[in-house]
Structures are given as structure tokens and as C-alpha cells.
Amino acid sequence: MWKQEEAAGGEGERERWGEDRRSSAKSGLTLPDEVAFVGKDVEFKGVITYSGTVRIDGTLDGEIHTDGGLLVGPEAVIKAKVIAGTVVCRGTIHGDILAKDQIVLCAPAVVQGSLTTPVLSMEEGVVFNGTLEMKSQARVEVLREVGPTTSRPPVQRLAA
């Protein structure tokens, strides 16, 4: 069903998500083809765990866990904790988002919650209420594997 829509209005679809959803030169964003699609009339409650990229245009209440991508359509309403590789949002997300690679917020997105990511891109017209913590990807990985340390780094003094 969604493949037919894409074939019929492919150009409009590409314009909404950038030149090409899989590779947008403007944002440096590269996503694989979608592996699943949640339509705008679909309501889902629970935990979704997947690999690859999923596009959501419906309503989701719960949690999303993936090492891949999450595309949130302009009519989507998500009330969830999101853990993903990359999140591209044009809809509404109420909840915390942890993205290992990047978060891209495109107008008319509305996001309420805390964001943790090494890279954030936000267009004019986006509404964001919450906190933002930006850590380098390597630092995020180290913190997960090693955990927080209690020792302080050595003090370096500059010679006069």
C-alpha cells in the first residue's frame, strides 16, 4: 500500500524528507530503505524492537528500541521512550530520545522531552521543549561499556 503511494507521489515524498530519504546532502543523513511502515490510521501500544529503519505516521504509545533509524511522519504522534541510531522527526514526540548517531528535527516537528545525541539538526519552525545533552559518539560508547569513573583527570598547567 505505501509503495503505491510512493510510486504515485514519489517526487512529493522526496521533497518532504529531503532530496532522498536515504541520503540527504543538506543534513548529511544516510538511512537504509524502510523495513516497516506504521500508517497514519494505526494505533500501537507497547514496545517495538527492530533493526533497520521504520517509518511511523500513526500513533505509538510505549517504547522504541533500535540500532537503526526511526522516521516520524508529520501526522505521527509518539508518546514513548526512544532509543535509536538515527531519529528523523517531522511529527510529534513526547518522551526522551537517545540517538547513538544523530537526531534531525524538521518543521513542523514538536518534541517534548530530553534529547541525548552526538549530532542535532533542527530546522526553523520546530518546537522543542526539554533538555539537550550532546556527547561525542565515542564518549557515549565508552560510558556504556566502562561506566562513570570517580577519578579526576590529571591537572595540566601552562608554563608562563
N, C-alpha and C positions, 0 to 999 in steps of 0.2 A: 504494500500500500504506500509506504513512504517513498519507495523507489520511483513509483509512478508520479508522485508529486514533484520529486526532484527532477525527473525527466521532463515533466511538463513546464516547470518553472525553474529550471536549473540556474539560469542567469540571476534571477532574483534571490535565489537561495545563496549563491556565491557572494552576492553583494552584501547580504545581511551578515555573513560570517567572515567577511574579508574576501580577498581575491579568490582564495581557495581555502576551505576549512582545514585541509591537511597541511598547507604551507602558506603562511601569510608573511610576506616580506616586511610589511609595516610593523608587525609585532614580534617577528622572529619566531612565531609559533609554528610548531610542526606536530600534527596529530595524525595517527593512523586512521584508516576508514572506521566508521562506526560499526560496532559489533552488535549493538542493540539500540532500540528506539522505544521510548515511552511516549505515546501520543498524547495530545492535549486533553482528551476526554478521559484519560486513565488516572485513577487514584490508587496510590500504592502506600501501604503502611508496613514497616518492618525494616530489616537490614538487607542491603544489597551489597554483595561482594562479587567482583568481577575483574577480569583482565581485559585490556584493550580500551576502547572508547565507547561511551554510552551517551546518547543524546536524550534529554528529558524535556518534554514540552507539557507534561501533565503535572499532577500534584503528588508529592512524595513526603511522607512523614516518617522519620526514623533515622537511619544511619546509612552512609555510603562509604565503602572501603574499596579502593582500587590502587594499583600501581600505575594505571593508565590514565586516560583522560575522561573528563566529565564536561559535556556541553549542555548548558542550561538555556533553553529557548526563551524568547521574550514573553510567552504566556505561562511559563512554568512557575510554580510556587513550591519551594522546597523548605521544609522545616526539619533540619537534620544536622547531625554532626558529619562533616565531610572530610575524609582522608583520601587524597588522590595524588597522582603525579602532576597533572595539569588540570586546572579548572578554568573554563571559559564561560562567563555568565552574561546573559542578556536579560534574564528574568529576575525572580525574587528568591533570595536565600535568607532564611532566619536560622542562624546557628553558626557554630565555629567551623572554620575551614583550615585544614593543614594541607598545604600543597608542597610536595617534595621539589618540583621543578619551577612552577610559576602559576600565578593567578592573573587572568585577564578579565577585566570588568568593562563591558561595552554598554553604552547607553541603549536602552533605558533601565539598566540593572538597578536593583535595590538590594543592598546587602546589610544585614544587621547581625553582628557577632564579631568574634575575634578572628583575624587572619594571621597565619604563620606561613611564610614563604620566602625563598631567596629572591624572587623577582615578582614585582607587582606592576601591572599596566592598567591605567584607569582613564577612560575617555571622559570628556566633558559631558555632563548630563547624568552621570552615575550618582546615586545616593548611597553613601556608605556611612553607617553609624556603628562604631565599635572600636576595637583596638587593632593595631598592626604591629607585628614583630617580624623583622626581616633578618634572617640568618643565612649565611652562605650555605650552599648545598653540602659542601664538605663538612662544615661545622655541625649541621643538623645530623648528618650520618654519624659523626664521631660521638655526639651527645647521646644518641640512641644506643650505640654499641658500648661505650665506656661508662656513661652516666656522668653526673656532675662531679667535679673534683673539689676538694676543700683546700688544696694547697694553692698559694698565690704564685703568679709568675715572678721570675726574678726582677728586681728593680734595676733599671738601666739609668745611668747618669750620663749626662752630656758633659764633655770637657769644655771648660771656658776658654 
